Amino acid sequence: MFDSFIYGPGIHTEVKITDFNSKNPYNNGSLNQYSYLSVKIDAGYNFVAKYDYTPFKGNVSYARLALVWGIGNF
């Protein structure tokens, strides 16, 4: 399983939902601190080109969906 070679197409994207703008409490509230909320999408299909361990034969599809809170500008 660790000596296999895997390749395949996929997509990795992030879509912003909203922005937050708040005062920075460490500088007497004079500087703004930016953050955002977004949805991250990861999907793809992997082809296993070399099998070394027989119980793990076959290709693998995957999909991930995550809610992300980011700090900084999007």
mmCIF file of the N, C-alpha and C atoms, coordinates in Angstrom:
data_MODEL
# 
_entry.id   MODEL 
# 
loop_
_atom_site.group_PDB 
_atom_site.id 
_atom_site.type_symbol 
_atom_site.label_atom_id 
_atom_site.label_alt_id 
_atom_site.label_comp_id 
_atom_site.label_asym_id 
_atom_site.label_entity_id 
_atom_site.label_seq_id 
_atom_site.pdbx_PDB_ins_code 
_atom_site.Cartn_x 
_atom_site.Cartn_y 
_atom_site.Cartn_z 
_atom_site.occupancy 
_atom_site.B_iso_or_equiv 
_atom_site.pdbx_formal_charge 
_atom_site.auth_seq_id 
_atom_site.auth_comp_id 
_atom_site.auth_asym_id 
_atom_site.auth_atom_id 
_atom_site.pdbx_PDB_model_num 
ATOM 1   N N  . MET A 1 1  ? 0.822   -1.182 0.000   1.00 0.00 ? 1  MET A N  1 
ATOM 2   C CA . MET A 1 1  ? 0.000   0.000  0.000   1.00 0.00 ? 1  MET A CA 1 
ATOM 3   C C  . MET A 1 1  ? 0.878   1.263  0.000   1.00 0.00 ? 1  MET A C  1 
ATOM 4   N N  . PHE A 1 2  ? 2.013   1.260  0.656   1.00 0.00 ? 2  PHE A N  1 
ATOM 5   C CA . PHE A 1 2  ? 2.863   2.435  0.736   1.00 0.00 ? 2  PHE A CA 1 
ATOM 6   C C  . PHE A 1 2  ? 3.772   2.591  -0.474  1.00 0.00 ? 2  PHE A C  1 
ATOM 7   N N  . ASP A 1 3  ? 3.916   1.534  -1.277  1.00 0.00 ? 3  ASP A N  1 
ATOM 8   C CA . ASP A 1 3  ? 4.799   1.580  -2.428  1.00 0.00 ? 3  ASP A CA 1 
ATOM 9   C C  . ASP A 1 3  ? 4.006   1.735  -3.728  1.00 0.00 ? 3  ASP A C  1 
ATOM 10  N N  . SER A 1 4  ? 2.754   2.130  -3.656  1.00 0.00 ? 4  SER A N  1 
ATOM 11  C CA . SER A 1 4  ? 1.908   2.287  -4.837  1.00 0.00 ? 4  SER A CA 1 
ATOM 12  C C  . SER A 1 4  ? 2.089   3.660  -5.455  1.00 0.00 ? 4  SER A C  1 
ATOM 13  N N  . PHE A 1 5  ? 1.779   3.761  -6.737  1.00 0.00 ? 5  PHE A N  1 
ATOM 14  C CA . PHE A 1 5  ? 1.790   5.042  -7.437  1.00 0.00 ? 5  PHE A CA 1 
ATOM 15  C C  . PHE A 1 5  ? 0.345   5.395  -7.787  1.00 0.00 ? 5  PHE A C  1 
ATOM 16  N N  . ILE A 1 6  ? -0.109  6.582  -7.379  1.00 0.00 ? 6  ILE A N  1 
ATOM 17  C CA . ILE A 1 6  ? -1.500  6.993  -7.567  1.00 0.00 ? 6  ILE A CA 1 
ATOM 18  C C  . ILE A 1 6  ? -1.532  8.318  -8.320  1.00 0.00 ? 6  ILE A C  1 
ATOM 19  N N  . TYR A 1 7  ? -2.401  8.431  -9.321  1.00 0.00 ? 7  TYR A N  1 
ATOM 20  C CA . TYR A 1 7  ? -2.580  9.667  -10.080 1.00 0.00 ? 7  TYR A CA 1 
ATOM 21  C C  . TYR A 1 7  ? -4.060  9.847  -10.386 1.00 0.00 ? 7  TYR A C  1 
ATOM 22  N N  . GLY A 1 8  ? -4.460  11.078 -10.753 1.00 0.00 ? 8  GLY A N  1 
ATOM 23  C CA . GLY A 1 8  ? -5.847  11.293 -11.120 1.00 0.00 ? 8  GLY A CA 1 
ATOM 24  C C  . GLY A 1 8  ? -6.239  12.750 -11.146 1.00 0.00 ? 8  GLY A C  1 
ATOM 25  N N  . PRO A 1 9  ? -7.378  13.038 -11.776 1.00 0.00 ? 9  PRO A N  1 
ATOM 26  C CA . PRO A 1 9  ? -7.880  14.411 -11.843 1.00 0.00 ? 9  PRO A CA 1 
ATOM 27  C C  . PRO A 1 9  ? -8.621  14.796 -10.566 1.00 0.00 ? 9  PRO A C  1 
ATOM 28  N N  . GLY A 1 10 ? -8.704  16.100 -10.331 1.00 0.00 ? 10 GLY A N  1 
ATOM 29  C CA . GLY A 1 10 ? -9.417  16.565 -9.149  1.00 0.00 ? 10 GLY A CA 1 
ATOM 30  C C  . GLY A 1 10 ? -9.654  18.055 -9.203  1.00 0.00 ? 10 GLY A C  1 
ATOM 31  N N  . ILE A 1 11 ? -10.454 18.545 -8.267  1.00 0.00 ? 11 ILE A N  1 
ATOM 32  C CA . ILE A 1 11 ? -10.741 19.972 -8.169  1.00 0.00 ? 11 ILE A CA 1 
ATOM 33  C C  . ILE A 1 11 ? -10.595 20.392 -6.710  1.00 0.00 ? 11 ILE A C  1 
ATOM 34  N N  . HIS A 1 12 ? -10.042 21.570 -6.523  1.00 0.00 ? 12 HIS A N  1 
ATOM 35  C CA . HIS A 1 12 ? -9.870  22.146 -5.194  1.00 0.00 ? 12 HIS A CA 1 
ATOM 36  C C  . HIS A 1 12 ? -10.255 23.618 -5.308  1.00 0.00 ? 12 HIS A C  1 
ATOM 37  N N  . THR A 1 13 ? -11.341 24.011 -4.652  1.00 0.00 ? 13 THR A N  1 
ATOM 38  C CA . THR A 1 13 ? -11.805 25.393 -4.749  1.00 0.00 ? 13 THR A CA 1 
ATOM 39  C C  . THR A 1 13 ? -12.383 25.853 -3.419  1.00 0.00 ? 13 THR A C  1 
ATOM 40  N N  . GLU A 1 14 ? -12.488 27.156 -3.285  1.00 0.00 ? 14 GLU A N  1 
ATOM 41  C CA . GLU A 1 14 ? -13.039 27.755 -2.074  1.00 0.00 ? 14 GLU A CA 1 
ATOM 42  C C  . GLU A 1 14 ? -13.943 28.916 -2.485  1.00 0.00 ? 14 GLU A C  1 
ATOM 43  N N  . VAL A 1 15 ? -15.150 28.951 -1.941  1.00 0.00 ? 15 VAL A N  1 
ATOM 44  C CA . VAL A 1 15 ? -16.143 29.971 -2.280  1.00 0.00 ? 15 VAL A CA 1 
ATOM 45  C C  . VAL A 1 15 ? -16.450 30.776 -1.021  1.00 0.00 ? 15 VAL A C  1 
ATOM 46  N N  . LYS A 1 16 ? -16.252 32.092 -1.101  1.00 0.00 ? 16 LYS A N  1 
ATOM 47  C CA . LYS A 1 16 ? -16.477 32.955 0.062   1.00 0.00 ? 16 LYS A CA 1 
ATOM 48  C C  . LYS A 1 16 ? -17.970 33.163 0.287   1.00 0.00 ? 16 LYS A C  1 
ATOM 49  N N  . ILE A 1 17 ? -18.384 33.067 1.554   1.00 0.00 ? 17 ILE A N  1 
ATOM 50  C CA . ILE A 1 17 ? -19.777 33.301 1.936   1.00 0.00 ? 17 ILE A CA 1 
ATOM 51  C C  . ILE A 1 17 ? -19.951 34.738 2.412   1.00 0.00 ? 17 ILE A C  1 
ATOM 52  N N  . THR A 1 18 ? -19.104 35.166 3.353   1.00 0.00 ? 18 THR A N  1 
ATOM 53  C CA . THR A 1 18 ? -19.226 36.512 3.898   1.00 0.00 ? 18 THR A CA 1 
ATOM 54  C C  . THR A 1 18 ? -17.887 36.986 4.460   1.00 0.00 ? 18 THR A C  1 
ATOM 55  N N  . ASP A 1 19 ? -17.777 38.296 4.663   1.00 0.00 ? 19 ASP A N  1 
ATOM 56  C CA . ASP A 1 19 ? -16.607 38.927 5.274   1.00 0.00 ? 19 ASP A CA 1 
ATOM 57  C C  . ASP A 1 19 ? -16.970 39.452 6.655   1.00 0.00 ? 19 ASP A C  1 
ATOM 58  N N  . PHE A 1 20 ? -15.981 39.494 7.544   1.00 0.00 ? 20 PHE A N  1 
ATOM 59  C CA . PHE A 1 20 ? -16.133 40.119 8.849   1.00 0.00 ? 20 PHE A CA 1 
ATOM 60  C C  . PHE A 1 20 ? -15.050 41.182 8.991   1.00 0.00 ? 20 PHE A C  1 
ATOM 61  N N  . ASN A 1 21 ? -15.406 42.318 9.536   1.00 0.00 ? 21 ASN A N  1 
ATOM 62  C CA . ASN A 1 21 ? -14.465 43.400 9.759   1.00 0.00 ? 21 ASN A CA 1 
ATOM 63  C C  . ASN A 1 21 ? -14.639 43.859 11.198  1.00 0.00 ? 21 ASN A C  1 
ATOM 64  N N  . SER A 1 22 ? -13.607 43.688 12.017  1.00 0.00 ? 22 SER A N  1 
ATOM 65  C CA . SER A 1 22 ? -13.714 44.058 13.430  1.00 0.00 ? 22 SER A CA 1 
ATOM 66  C C  . SER A 1 22 ? -12.501 44.877 13.845  1.00 0.00 ? 22 SER A C  1 
ATOM 67  N N  . LYS A 1 23 ? -12.638 45.577 14.943  1.00 0.00 ? 23 LYS A N  1 
ATOM 68  C CA . LYS A 1 23 ? -11.533 46.382 15.478  1.00 0.00 ? 23 LYS A CA 1 
ATOM 69  C C  . LYS A 1 23 ? -10.524 45.477 16.174  1.00 0.00 ? 23 LYS A C  1 
ATOM 70  N N  . ASN A 1 24 ? -9.267  45.841 16.074  1.00 0.00 ? 24 ASN A N  1 
ATOM 71  C CA . ASN A 1 24 ? -8.192  45.079 16.702  1.00 0.00 ? 24 ASN A CA 1 
ATOM 72  C C  . ASN A 1 24 ? -8.052  45.524 18.160  1.00 0.00 ? 24 ASN A C  1 
ATOM 73  N N  . PRO A 1 25 ? -8.302  44.660 19.138  1.00 0.00 ? 25 PRO A N  1 
ATOM 74  C CA . PRO A 1 25 ? -8.246  45.073 20.543  1.00 0.00 ? 25 PRO A CA 1 
ATOM 75  C C  . PRO A 1 25 ? -6.823  45.315 21.054  1.00 0.00 ? 25 PRO A C  1 
ATOM 76  N N  . TYR A 1 26 ? -5.804  44.884 20.318  1.00 0.00 ? 26 TYR A N  1 
ATOM 77  C CA . TYR A 1 26 ? -4.422  45.030 20.772  1.00 0.00 ? 26 TYR A CA 1 
ATOM 78  C C  . TYR A 1 26 ? -3.788  46.351 20.355  1.00 0.00 ? 26 TYR A C  1 
ATOM 79  N N  . ASN A 1 27 ? -4.505  47.172 19.572  1.00 0.00 ? 27 ASN A N  1 
ATOM 80  C CA . ASN A 1 27 ? -3.952  48.456 19.136  1.00 0.00 ? 27 ASN A CA 1 
ATOM 81  C C  . ASN A 1 27 ? -4.969  49.570 19.396  1.00 0.00 ? 27 ASN A C  1 
ATOM 82  N N  . ASN A 1 28 ? -5.600  49.560 20.544  1.00 0.00 ? 28 ASN A N  1 
ATOM 83  C CA . ASN A 1 28 ? -6.615  50.545 20.956  1.00 0.00 ? 28 ASN A CA 1 
ATOM 84  C C  . ASN A 1 28 ? -7.770  50.646 19.964  1.00 0.00 ? 28 ASN A C  1 
ATOM 85  N N  . GLY A 1 29 ? -8.027  49.585 19.243  1.00 0.00 ? 29 GLY A N  1 
ATOM 86  C CA . GLY A 1 29 ? -9.150  49.560 18.310  1.00 0.00 ? 29 GLY A CA 1 
ATOM 87  C C  . GLY A 1 29 ? -8.972  50.398 17.073  1.00 0.00 ? 29 GLY A C  1 
ATOM 88  N N  . SER A 1 30 ? -7.756  50.825 16.760  1.00 0.00 ? 30 SER A N  1 
ATOM 89  C CA . SER A 1 30 ? -7.573  51.712 15.610  1.00 0.00 ? 30 SER A CA 1 
ATOM 90  C C  . SER A 1 30 ? -7.361  50.958 14.299  1.00 0.00 ? 30 SER A C  1 
ATOM 91  N N  . LEU A 1 31 ? -6.848  49.740 14.338  1.00 0.00 ? 31 LEU A N  1 
ATOM 92  C CA . LEU A 1 31 ? -6.631  48.969 13.120  1.00 0.00 ? 31 LEU A CA 1 
ATOM 93  C C  . LEU A 1 31 ? -7.746  47.947 12.949  1.00 0.00 ? 31 LEU A C  1 
ATOM 94  N N  . ASN A 1 32 ? -8.117  47.671 11.699  1.00 0.00 ? 32 ASN A N  1 
ATOM 95  C CA . ASN A 1 32 ? -9.156  46.686 11.426  1.00 0.00 ? 32 ASN A CA 1 
ATOM 96  C C  . ASN A 1 32 ? -8.547  45.305 11.268  1.00 0.00 ? 32 ASN A C  1 
ATOM 97  N N  . GLN A 1 33 ? -9.292  44.323 11.709  1.00 0.00 ? 33 GLN A N  1 
ATOM 98  C CA . GLN A 1 33 ? -8.887  42.936 11.548  1.00 0.00 ? 33 GLN A CA 1 
ATOM 99  C C  . GLN A 1 33 ? -9.905  42.277 10.625  1.00 0.00 ? 33 GLN A C  1 
ATOM 100 N N  . TYR A 1 34 ? -9.434  41.672 9.545   1.00 0.00 ? 34 TYR A N  1 
ATOM 101 C CA . TYR A 1 34 ? -10.319 41.084 8.553   1.00 0.00 ? 34 TYR A CA 1 
ATOM 102 C C  . TYR A 1 34 ? -10.368 39.568 8.724   1.00 0.00 ? 34 TYR A C  1 
ATOM 103 N N  . SER A 1 35 ? -11.551 39.012 8.546   1.00 0.00 ? 35 SER A N  1 
ATOM 104 C CA . SER A 1 35 ? -11.727 37.565 8.517   1.00 0.00 ? 35 SER A CA 1 
ATOM 105 C C  . SER A 1 35 ? -12.899 37.253 7.593   1.00 0.00 ? 35 SER A C  1 
ATOM 106 N N  . TYR A 1 36 ? -13.007 35.997 7.221   1.00 0.00 ? 36 TYR A N  1 
ATOM 107 C CA . TYR A 1 36 ? -14.058 35.589 6.275   1.00 0.00 ? 36 TYR A CA 1 
ATOM 108 C C  . TYR A 1 36 ? -14.546 34.188 6.602   1.00 0.00 ? 36 TYR A C  1 
ATOM 109 N N  . LEU A 1 37 ? -15.704 33.868 6.073   1.00 0.00 ? 37 LEU A N  1 
ATOM 110 C CA . LEU A 1 37 ? -16.306 32.549 6.195   1.00 0.00 ? 37 LEU A CA 1 
ATOM 111 C C  . LEU A 1 37 ? -16.490 32.024 4.778   1.00 0.00 ? 37 LEU A C  1 
ATOM 112 N N  . SER A 1 38 ? -16.045 30.799 4.526   1.00 0.00 ? 38 SER A N  1 
ATOM 113 C CA . SER A 1 38 ? -16.133 30.256 3.172   1.00 0.00 ? 38 SER A CA 1 
ATOM 114 C C  . SER A 1 38 ? -16.426 28.757 3.214   1.00 0.00 ? 38 SER A C  1 
ATOM 115 N N  . VAL A 1 39 ? -16.729 28.206 2.036   1.00 0.00 ? 39 VAL A N  1 
ATOM 116 C CA . VAL A 1 39 ? -16.950 26.774 1.855   1.00 0.00 ? 39 VAL A CA 1 
ATOM 117 C C  . VAL A 1 39 ? -15.831 26.251 0.960   1.00 0.00 ? 39 VAL A C  1 
ATOM 118 N N  . LYS A 1 40 ? -15.153 25.205 1.407   1.00 0.00 ? 40 LYS A N  1 
ATOM 119 C CA . LYS A 1 40 ? -14.055 24.604 0.655   1.00 0.00 ? 40 LYS A CA 1 
ATOM 120 C C  . LYS A 1 40 ? -14.515 23.271 0.083   1.00 0.00 ? 40 LYS A C  1 
ATOM 121 N N  . ILE A 1 41 ? -14.275 23.076 -1.212  1.00 0.00 ? 41 ILE A N  1 
ATOM 122 C CA . ILE A 1 41 ? -14.702 21.859 -1.903  1.00 0.00 ? 41 ILE A CA 1 
ATOM 123 C C  . ILE A 1 41 ? -13.475 21.174 -2.489  1.00 0.00 ? 41 ILE A C  1 
ATOM 124 N N  . ASP A 1 42 ? -13.339 19.897 -2.201  1.00 0.00 ? 42 ASP A N  1 
ATOM 125 C CA . ASP A 1 42 ? -12.244 19.066 -2.680  1.00 0.00 ? 42 ASP A CA 1 
ATOM 126 C C  . ASP A 1 42 ? -12.855 17.792 -3.251  1.00 0.00 ? 42 ASP A C  1 
ATOM 127 N N  . ALA A 1 43 ? -12.628 17.486 -4.519  1.00 0.00 ? 43 ALA A N  1 
ATOM 128 C CA . ALA A 1 43 ? -13.188 16.272 -5.112  1.00 0.00 ? 43 ALA A CA 1 
ATOM 129 C C  . ALA A 1 43 ? -12.241 15.756 -6.182  1.00 0.00 ? 43 ALA A C  1 
ATOM 130 N N  . GLY A 1 44 ? -12.254 14.452 -6.385  1.00 0.00 ? 44 GLY A N  1 
ATOM 131 C CA . GLY A 1 44 ? -11.388 13.887 -7.406  1.00 0.00 ? 44 GLY A CA 1 
ATOM 132 C C  . GLY A 1 44 ? -11.545 12.384 -7.525  1.00 0.00 ? 44 GLY A C  1 
ATOM 133 N N  . TYR A 1 45 ? -10.728 11.829 -8.411  1.00 0.00 ? 45 TYR A N  1 
ATOM 134 C CA . TYR A 1 45 ? -10.723 10.393 -8.671  1.00 0.00 ? 45 TYR A CA 1 
ATOM 135 C C  . TYR A 1 45 ? -9.277  9.956  -8.829  1.00 0.00 ? 45 TYR A C  1 
ATOM 136 N N  . ASN A 1 46 ? -8.846  8.991  -8.046  1.00 0.00 ? 46 ASN A N  1 
ATOM 137 C CA . ASN A 1 46 ? -7.467  8.513  -8.093  1.00 0.00 ? 46 ASN A CA 1 
ATOM 138 C C  . ASN A 1 46 ? -7.388  7.139  -8.742  1.00 0.00 ? 46 ASN A C  1 
ATOM 139 N N  . PHE A 1 47 ? -6.439  7.006  -9.661  1.00 0.00 ? 47 PHE A N  1 
ATOM 140 C CA . PHE A 1 47 ? -6.144  5.724  -10.295 1.00 0.00 ? 47 PHE A CA 1 
ATOM 141 C C  . PHE A 1 47 ? -4.894  5.151  -9.629  1.00 0.00 ? 47 PHE A C  1 
ATOM 142 N N  . VAL A 1 48 ? -4.976  3.904  -9.191  1.00 0.00 ? 48 VAL A N  1 
ATOM 143 C CA . VAL A 1 48 ? -3.821  3.252  -8.581  1.00 0.00 ? 48 VAL A CA 1 
ATOM 144 C C  . VAL A 1 48 ? -3.106  2.496  -9.689  1.00 0.00 ? 48 VAL A C  1 
ATOM 145 N N  . ALA A 1 49 ? -1.878  2.915  -10.005 1.00 0.00 ? 49 ALA A N  1 
ATOM 146 C CA . ALA A 1 49 ? -1.157  2.347  -11.138 1.00 0.00 ? 49 ALA A CA 1 
ATOM 147 C C  . ALA A 1 49 ? -0.356  1.104  -10.769 1.00 0.00 ? 49 ALA A C  1 
ATOM 148 N N  . LYS A 1 50 ? 0.031   0.979  -9.517  1.00 0.00 ? 50 LYS A N  1 
ATOM 149 C CA . LYS A 1 50 ? 0.866   -0.145 -9.099  1.00 0.00 ? 50 LYS A CA 1 
ATOM 150 C C  . LYS A 1 50 ? 0.310   -0.716 -7.803  1.00 0.00 ? 50 LYS A C  1 
ATOM 151 N N  . TYR A 1 51 ? -0.013  -2.020 -7.842  1.00 0.00 ? 51 TYR A N  1 
ATOM 152 C CA . TYR A 1 51 ? -0.547  -2.682 -6.652  1.00 0.00 ? 51 TYR A CA 1 
ATOM 153 C C  . TYR A 1 51 ? 0.523   -3.562 -6.031  1.00 0.00 ? 51 TYR A C  1 
ATOM 154 N N  . ASP A 1 52 ? 0.776   -3.366 -4.744  1.00 0.00 ? 52 ASP A N  1 
ATOM 155 C CA . ASP A 1 52 ? 1.712   -4.240 -4.032  1.00 0.00 ? 52 ASP A CA 1 
ATOM 156 C C  . ASP A 1 52 ? 1.016   -5.075 -2.969  1.00 0.00 ? 52 ASP A C  1 
ATOM 157 N N  . TYR A 1 53 ? -0.175  -4.669 -2.610  1.00 0.00 ? 53 TYR A N  1 
ATOM 158 C CA . TYR A 1 53 ? -0.902  -5.359 -1.546  1.00 0.00 ? 53 TYR A CA 1 
ATOM 159 C C  . TYR A 1 53 ? -2.275  -5.717 -2.082  1.00 0.00 ? 53 TYR A C  1 
ATOM 160 N N  . THR A 1 54 ? -2.566  -6.986 -2.260  1.00 0.00 ? 54 THR A N  1 
ATOM 161 C CA . THR A 1 54 ? -3.754  -7.436 -2.974  1.00 0.00 ? 54 THR A CA 1 
ATOM 162 C C  . THR A 1 54 ? -5.098  -7.034 -2.376  1.00 0.00 ? 54 THR A C  1 
ATOM 163 N N  . PRO A 1 55 ? -5.317  -6.917 -1.063  1.00 0.00 ? 55 PRO A N  1 
ATOM 164 C CA . PRO A 1 55 ? -6.649  -6.526 -0.576  1.00 0.00 ? 55 PRO A CA 1 
ATOM 165 C C  . PRO A 1 55 ? -7.046  -5.094 -0.945  1.00 0.00 ? 55 PRO A C  1 
ATOM 166 N N  . PHE A 1 56 ? -6.111  -4.252 -1.351  1.00 0.00 ? 56 PHE A N  1 
ATOM 167 C CA . PHE A 1 56 ? -6.412  -2.867 -1.659  1.00 0.00 ? 56 PHE A CA 1 
ATOM 168 C C  . PHE A 1 56 ? -6.405  -2.598 -3.161  1.00 0.00 ? 56 PHE A C  1 
ATOM 169 N N  . LYS A 1 57 ? -6.996  -3.447 -3.969  1.00 0.00 ? 57 LYS A N  1 
ATOM 170 C CA . LYS A 1 57 ? -7.069  -3.219 -5.412  1.00 0.00 ? 57 LYS A CA 1 
ATOM 171 C C  . LYS A 1 57 ? -8.280  -2.356 -5.734  1.00 0.00 ? 57 LYS A C  1 
ATOM 172 N N  . GLY A 1 58 ? -8.138  -1.490 -6.745  1.00 0.00 ? 58 GLY A N  1 
ATOM 173 C CA . GLY A 1 58 ? -9.243  -0.659 -7.183  1.00 0.00 ? 58 GLY A CA 1 
ATOM 174 C C  . GLY A 1 58 ? -8.904  0.817  -7.126  1.00 0.00 ? 58 GLY A C  1 
ATOM 175 N N  . ASN A 1 59 ? -9.672  1.610  -7.838  1.00 0.00 ? 59 ASN A N  1 
ATOM 176 C CA . ASN A 1 59 ? -9.484  3.056  -7.861  1.00 0.00 ? 59 ASN A CA 1 
ATOM 177 C C  . ASN A 1 59 ? -10.301 3.706  -6.753  1.00 0.00 ? 59 ASN A C  1 
ATOM 178 N N  . VAL A 1 60 ? -9.979  4.962  -6.452  1.00 0.00 ? 60 VAL A N  1 
ATOM 179 C CA . VAL A 1 60 ? -10.582 5.627  -5.302  1.00 0.00 ? 60 VAL A CA 1 
ATOM 180 C C  . VAL A 1 60 ? -11.141 6.981  -5.723  1.00 0.00 ? 60 VAL A C  1 
ATOM 181 N N  . SER A 1 61 ? -12.404 7.225  -5.439  1.00 0.00 ? 61 SER A N  1 
ATOM 182 C CA . SER A 1 61 ? -12.972 8.561  -5.618  1.00 0.00 ? 61 SER A CA 1 
ATOM 183 C C  . SER A 1 61 ? -13.132 9.195  -4.236  1.00 0.00 ? 61 SER A C  1 
ATOM 184 N N  . TYR A 1 62 ? -13.061 10.521 -4.199  1.00 0.00 ? 62 TYR A N  1 
ATOM 185 C CA . TYR A 1 62 ? -13.177 11.206 -2.916  1.00 0.00 ? 62 TYR A CA 1 
ATOM 186 C C  . TYR A 1 62 ? -13.865 12.547 -3.095  1.00 0.00 ? 62 TYR A C  1 
ATOM 187 N N  . ALA A 1 63 ? -14.500 13.011 -2.028  1.00 0.00 ? 63 ALA A N  1 
ATOM 188 C CA . ALA A 1 63 ? -15.142 14.322 -1.994  1.00 0.00 ? 63 ALA A CA 1 
ATOM 189 C C  . ALA A 1 63 ? -15.118 14.824 -0.555  1.00 0.00 ? 63 ALA A C  1 
ATOM 190 N N  . ARG A 1 64 ? -14.726 16.081 -0.405  1.00 0.00 ? 64 ARG A N  1 
ATOM 191 C CA . ARG A 1 64 ? -14.694 16.709 0.914   1.00 0.00 ? 64 ARG A CA 1 
ATOM 192 C C  . ARG A 1 64 ? -15.376 18.065 0.818   1.00 0.00 ? 64 ARG A C  1 
ATOM 193 N N  . LEU A 1 65 ? -16.132 18.400 1.816   1.00 0.00 ? 65 LEU A N  1 
ATOM 194 C CA . LEU A 1 65 ? -16.794 19.694 1.917   1.00 0.00 ? 65 LEU A CA 1 
ATOM 195 C C  . LEU A 1 65 ? -16.515 20.227 3.320   1.00 0.00 ? 65 LEU A C  1 
ATOM 196 N N  . ALA A 1 66 ? -16.003 21.462 3.400   1.00 0.00 ? 66 ALA A N  1 
ATOM 197 C CA . ALA A 1 66 ? -15.630 22.004 4.708   1.00 0.00 ? 66 ALA A CA 1 
ATOM 198 C C  . ALA A 1 66 ? -16.077 23.450 4.827   1.00 0.00 ? 66 ALA A C  1 
ATOM 199 N N  . LEU A 1 67 ? -16.429 23.841 6.031   1.00 0.00 ? 67 LEU A N  1 
ATOM 200 C CA . LEU A 1 67 ? -16.720 25.224 6.371   1.00 0.00 ? 67 LEU A CA 1 
ATOM 201 C C  . LEU A 1 67 ? -15.448 25.824 6.959   1.00 0.00 ? 67 LEU A C  1 
ATOM 202 N N  . VAL A 1 68 ? -14.959 26.938 6.379   1.00 0.00 ? 68 VAL A N  1 
ATOM 203 C CA . VAL A 1 68 ? -13.665 27.498 6.751   1.00 0.00 ? 68 VAL A CA 1 
ATOM 204 C C  . VAL A 1 68 ? -13.848 28.909 7.303   1.00 0.00 ? 68 VAL A C  1 
ATOM 205 N N  . TRP A 1 69 ? -13.208 29.164 8.431   1.00 0.00 ? 69 TRP A N  1 
ATOM 206 C CA . TRP A 1 69 ? -13.119 30.522 8.967   1.00 0.00 ? 69 TRP A CA 1 
ATOM 207 C C  . TRP A 1 69 ? -11.675 30.962 8.775   1.00 0.00 ? 69 TRP A C  1 
ATOM 208 N N  . GLY A 1 70 ? -11.466 31.968 7.932   1.00 0.00 ? 70 GLY A N  1 
ATOM 209 C CA . GLY A 1 70 ? -10.125 32.415 7.620   1.00 0.00 ? 70 GLY A CA 1 
ATOM 210 C C  . GLY A 1 70 ? -9.843  33.788 8.195   1.00 0.00 ? 70 GLY A C  1 
ATOM 211 N N  . ILE A 1 71 ? -8.574  34.022 8.503   1.00 0.00 ? 71 ILE A N  1 
ATOM 212 C CA . ILE A 1 71 ? -8.142  35.325 9.025   1.00 0.00 ? 71 ILE A CA 1 
ATOM 213 C C  . ILE A 1 71 ? -7.298  35.999 7.962   1.00 0.00 ? 71 ILE A C  1 
ATOM 214 N N  . GLY A 1 72 ? -7.609  37.250 7.649   1.00 0.00 ? 72 GLY A N  1 
ATOM 215 C CA . GLY A 1 72 ? -6.915  37.988 6.600   1.00 0.00 ? 72 GLY A CA 1 
ATOM 216 C C  . GLY A 1 72 ? -7.868  38.306 5.456   1.00 0.00 ? 72 GLY A C  1 
ATOM 217 N N  . ASN A 1 73 ? -7.320  38.794 4.364   1.00 0.00 ? 73 ASN A N  1 
ATOM 218 C CA . ASN A 1 73 ? -8.139  39.085 3.187   1.00 0.00 ? 73 ASN A CA 1 
ATOM 219 C C  . ASN A 1 73 ? -8.314  37.828 2.350   1.00 0.00 ? 73 ASN A C  1 
ATOM 220 N N  . PHE A 1 74 ? -9.474  37.654 1.736   1.00 0.00 ? 74 PHE A N  1 
ATOM 221 C CA . PHE A 1 74 ? -9.773  36.485 0.924   1.00 0.00 ? 74 PHE A CA 1 
ATOM 222 C C  . PHE A 1 74 ? -9.108  36.606 -0.418  1.00 0.00 ? 74 PHE A C  1 
# 
